Amino acid sequence: MRKKAEKDIEYVQAYVPDTAALADLVIKARGPERSMAEFARQCNVKAPSTFSRIVNELIDKPLSDKFIYAVAGNAADKQAVTVDKLMRANGKLPKEELAGGKVPTEENNKKLHESQEEKKKLVREIVLQDFFNKGIAVMVYPDLLASWKMPLSKHAIPRYSDFAIHLQGYDPLYWNFIVDFTDMGHVAMKSEGDKTKYLKESMRKHSYLFLRDAWEPETMADFKNTIVFTETKAFKVFNEMIKDIKLNTWISVMYVDTEKKAVVTEVEYGRLWKS
């Protein structure tokens, strides 16, 4: 089968742009012989400041397809800078690759929800098997909220619980697990790049947990809360983000490898609250 020409491939937005990768590609596209202003003129871009914002990783939304094709078409090294590389850095993937459910339609949103529910079940099975392998008997609570084991917040702060366990004879009384679905497998990591932007949605969700720790730690006295990542890059970046945080209660971050079906590691933060 003949490979499709780049102009015939339809790209669909799947992720937020990888600003570090875009900056790197634009610098390569400009090459060593041109100024950024000269490159902007050759790309027929009326606002040269756009390139400056890209290079300084200041863009906050995807670039247009027209811009991408202009950069690729005027690149100094057309093998190093292609439409496909630019599109992927811009958070877009070929529509054919998105047949598995990443296109934002109602049907695919349903598929995404179902896949996340399956992942929650798989994580729970892996965690329980880990305890079983260690000879520790546990009681499982699929939903702490429904079973009224979770104290109500005095400030109406939401609590998340994908599943929880009770370890008889161990502290804390209840161990609550929150599964995170961040996928950074597509991100080209660079040491100087700002990787935290890929966890904005996660931090928005988990901020309630940290807020409750600060405002009403007594309501979490009998709990250990664990945020579970199933993608290693996201796990590492999240830990880097919170490594210096001061906590009143017991919170940890766990990495579970769903392919190997194993609990790989857990990083613990804070301490048990004492009245």
N, C-alpha and C positions, 0 to 999 in steps of 0.2 A: 504493500500500500504506500502510495506516494505521500510524503510528509506535506502537511498544509503549509502554505506560505504565511508569513507573519501577518500580512494584511487581511487574511481570511479567518484568522482566529478571533473568536469573540471572548473577551475577558469580562469577568464579573467580580465585583467587590466582595471579598471574603473576609479580610482582616483590616485592621488599622494599618496605615503605612509604617514601614520600618524606616524611620528617618535617618538612622545611621547608614543603612545600606544605600538609600537614595543619595545621601551626601557623597558617599564614596563613588557611586556610579557617575554622578554629575561631574565630579572632579576628574575622573578618568575620561569622560566624554569631552570635556574642555581640552584636555591635553596640556603639555608644558609650553606650547608655543603661542597660546592665545590667552588674552585676559578674559575675565568672566563677561565683561561688557561686550567684547568682540564676539564671544560665543553666543551671547544673547541676541545680538544683531543677526548673526547667521541663522539662528533658530527662528528669527522673525518674532521674537518675544518683545512686546512693547514695554514691559516693566522688568528691566534687568534686576531689580531688587528681589524678584522671585527667586533667582539663582542664589543670591546671598542668603535668603531665608532657608533655602534647601540645604546649602552647605553648612549653615549654622544650626541645622536641625530645629528650625522654628516653625515649620508648617504644622497646621492643626487639622488639615483635611486632605483627602486624596487629590493628586494632581490630575488634570484632564488628560484624556487619551491623546488629544491633539498635541499637548505639550510633550508627552512621552514619545510620540512618533517623531517630533521635531528634534528632540535631544538625540534619539537613536540615529536619525538620518544624518545628523551633522557631527556625530561622535568622531573623535580623533582615532580611536581604536574601535572599529565596528565589531570586532570579535569579542572584546572585553565588555562592550556595552551594547546589548541587544534590546529589542523591544520586550522580549520575554523576561529578561532580567530586571528591566525597569518596571514592568507591570507587576511582577511578583514583589519587588521592593515597595511598590505603591499599594500593596495589599490586594492585588487582583490576581485571579487564577483563571485559566481557560475554562469556559463553561462546561466543557466535556469532563473536566476533573471534578466538577461540583455535582455530578449526578448522585452522589451519596447523601446529599441533603444539606449542603451549606448555602444554597441559594435561598434568600430570605422570603419564601412563600409560606402561606398558611400550612400547606401540606408538609413542607420541609421543617417548619417550626415544630409541627407535631412529631416528626421523625426525630428531631433534635431532642425534644423533651423525652421521648421514649428511650433514646440512646443514653441520656443522662440518668434516667431511672434504672436502666440496666447496669450502668457503671456504678451507681450507688449500691445496688445489690451485690455486684462483684466485689467491690471494696469491702463490704460488710462480711462476705464469705471469707475473703482473704484474711481480714483482721481476726475473725473468730477462729479460723484454722490456725493462725499463729498462736493464739492463746491455748488452743487444744494441744498443739505440738509441745507447748511448754508445761502441759499438765495442769493448766489453770481453768477451773470451771467458771462459766459466766452465765448470767441471766441477761437476756437481750430485751431491750425496749425499742421497738421500731420507731416510736414517736414519743419523746418525753413530754411534749405539749399535750397530746391527747391523753396520756396516762397520768397527767397532773403531778408528775414528779419534778417538774421544773417550776420554781417559784416565779410568781408574776413580778414584773419590773415595776418599781414604784414610780418610774418616770416614763412608763410605756415604751421602753426600749425593746425592739424586736429581738427575739432569740431564735437561732436556727438549730435544728437537730435533724440530721438525716438518719441517724440511729444512735443508740446508746447502750451501754452495758453496765451491769452491776457486778463488781468483783467482791464476792463474800470474803470478809476478813481483811480486805485491803482498803487503804485510803487512796483516792476519795471514794465516797459512797457510789457516785455515778460518774461514768466516763462518757462524755458526749462527743460525737464525731460529726464534723461538717465537711462534706466532700466538695472540693474546688475543681471546676472544669476548665480552668485556663489551659490553653494549648499554645505553647511558644515554640513548637517544633519547627514552624516555618520561619522563625526569626533568625537572621544571620547575626549572631552575637559578636559585639566588639567591646573590648574592655573599656573604651572611653565613651561608649554610647549610653544614652539614658534608657535603660531597660524597664524602669519602673512603670512607664506609661502603659505597658501591656497588662499590668495588673490593676489598673484603675477600677475596673468593675469589681474585681475581687476585694480590693481594699474598701470600696463603698459598702459591700456586704459585710465584711469582717469588722468594719469600724464599729458596728453596734456591739460586738463582743468586747472590744477594747474600751468602748465608752462605758459599758456596764461594769467592767473591771475597775474603772476609775471612779465612777459615781456611786455604785452600790455593790461593793465586793462581797458584802455579807450575804447577798442573794446567790452567790456562787460558791459559798463555803464548802458545800458537799460535792462540788463538781470539778472535774478536770475536763477542759475543752481542747479538742484536737482538730486542727484544720488539716485535711488530707489532700495532698496533691498527687496526681497520677502522671505528671509530666515533669521530668527532672529539671529542665531549665526554669520552669515556673517555681518549683520548690526552692531552688538555689537563690533565685532573685528575691522571692518573698522573705526568706530568712535573712538575706542581706539588708532588706528594707527595715526589718524589725529588730535587728540584732542588739541595738542599744536601748530598746524600749524598757521602761520600768513598770513592772506589773505587781498587782496586789494578790492575784489569784494564779491558779495553775493552768497555764496554756502551753500547748506544744504544737509543732508542725511536723507532719509525717509524710514520708514519700512511700507510696505503694506502687510497685511495678505490676501492672495488670496483665502484662504478657507473660512474665515469669511467675505471676500469682504469688508474690512475696512482699512482706513488709520489709523494706530495704533499710530505712533509718528513721529516727525520730529525734528532733531537737526540742528540748524543753526550756520554757521560759517562766519566770515568776515563781511564786510560792503559794502554798495553801494559806488561805486567809484565816486569821485567828481573831476571835472577838476578845 
